[in-house]
Amino acid sequence: MIVGTEWLIEAFDCEAEKLREIETLREVFRRVIEDLGLKTIGAAFWHQFAGEKGVTGLVALTESHLACHTYPEYRTATFNLYCCKTRPTWNWEQNLKELLDAKEVKVTKIERGKIESKIQNLKSKITGGKA
């Protein structure tokens, strides 16, 4: 049974200054939440680090969570969205190119949960496990 979907996003060669701007990252969160019809639990948490001024953001959702971490010194941002309800795929590439001036965006989608199949059940029977 699939219990959720997780998206791991990496945005490369972003505009370094945009990765330091909490307001820009709030706009990314706002768009994801609004476009996918997600519901927040309380306010988002934001922290800006000393030095390169990278940012970590996290918001709890009734569906799970949305997080980001930016690395201006590497011109990289990472995002993680986990939803326990089926959602359409958000256009991370288009939106992060627009909002962060990313030159490359990599999205990995993971279906979370246990997928039962006849082959797994047959193998389990053969090895003496429960089917």
RASULGI-V134071 format. One record per residue. RES is the residue in one letter. SS is DSSP state (alpha for helix, beta for strand, coil for the rest). OMEGA is omega in whole degrees, -180 to 180 (999 if undefined). Layout:
RES_SS_OMEGA, RES_SS_OMEGA
//
This chain:
M_coil_177, I_beta_-178, V_beta_179, G_beta_177, T_beta_179, E_beta_176, W_beta_174, L_beta_-173, I_beta_175, E_beta_178, A_beta_-175, F_beta_177, D_coil_177, C_coil_172, E_coil_-174, A_alpha_-178, E_alpha_-180, K_alpha_179, L_alpha_177, R_alpha_-174, E_coil_180, I_alpha_-180, E_alpha_178, T_alpha_179, L_alpha_174, R_alpha_179, E_alpha_175, V_alpha_180, F_alpha_-179, R_alpha_-179, R_alpha_179, V_alpha_-177, I_alpha_-179, E_alpha_-176, D_alpha_-178, L_alpha_179, G_coil_180, L_coil_-179, K_coil_-178, T_beta_173, I_coil_-178, G_coil_-178, A_coil_175, A_coil_176, F_beta_179, W_beta_176, H_beta_175, Q_beta_-177, F_coil_174, A_coil_178, G_coil_-177, E_coil_177, K_coil_173, G_coil_-174, V_beta_169, T_beta_178, G_beta_-179, L_beta_173, V_beta_174, A_beta_179, L_beta_173, T_coil_178, E_coil_174, S_beta_-176, H_beta_173, L_beta_-178, A_beta_173, C_beta_176, H_beta_179, T_beta_-179, Y_beta_-177, P_alpha_-179, E_alpha_177, Y_alpha_-179, R_coil_-175, T_beta_173, A_beta_175, T_beta_180, F_beta_177, N_beta_176, L_beta_176, Y_beta_179, C_beta_178, C_coil_175, K_coil_180, T_coil_179, R_coil_173, P_coil_177, T_coil_177, W_coil_-179, N_coil_-179, W_alpha_-176, E_alpha_-179, Q_alpha_-176, N_alpha_-179, L_alpha_173, K_alpha_179, E_alpha_-172, L_alpha_-176, L_alpha_-175, D_coil_178, A_coil_177, K_coil_-180, E_beta_179, V_beta_179, K_beta_-179, V_beta_175, T_beta_-180, K_beta_-179, I_beta_173, E_beta_-177, R_beta_179, G_beta_-177, K_coil_179, I_coil_178, E_coil_175, S_coil_179, K_alpha_-180, I_alpha_179, Q_alpha_-180, N_alpha_178, L_alpha_179, K_alpha_180, S_alpha_179, K_alpha_-178, I_alpha_-178, T_coil_176, G_coil_179, G_coil_177, K_coil_179, A_coil_999
//
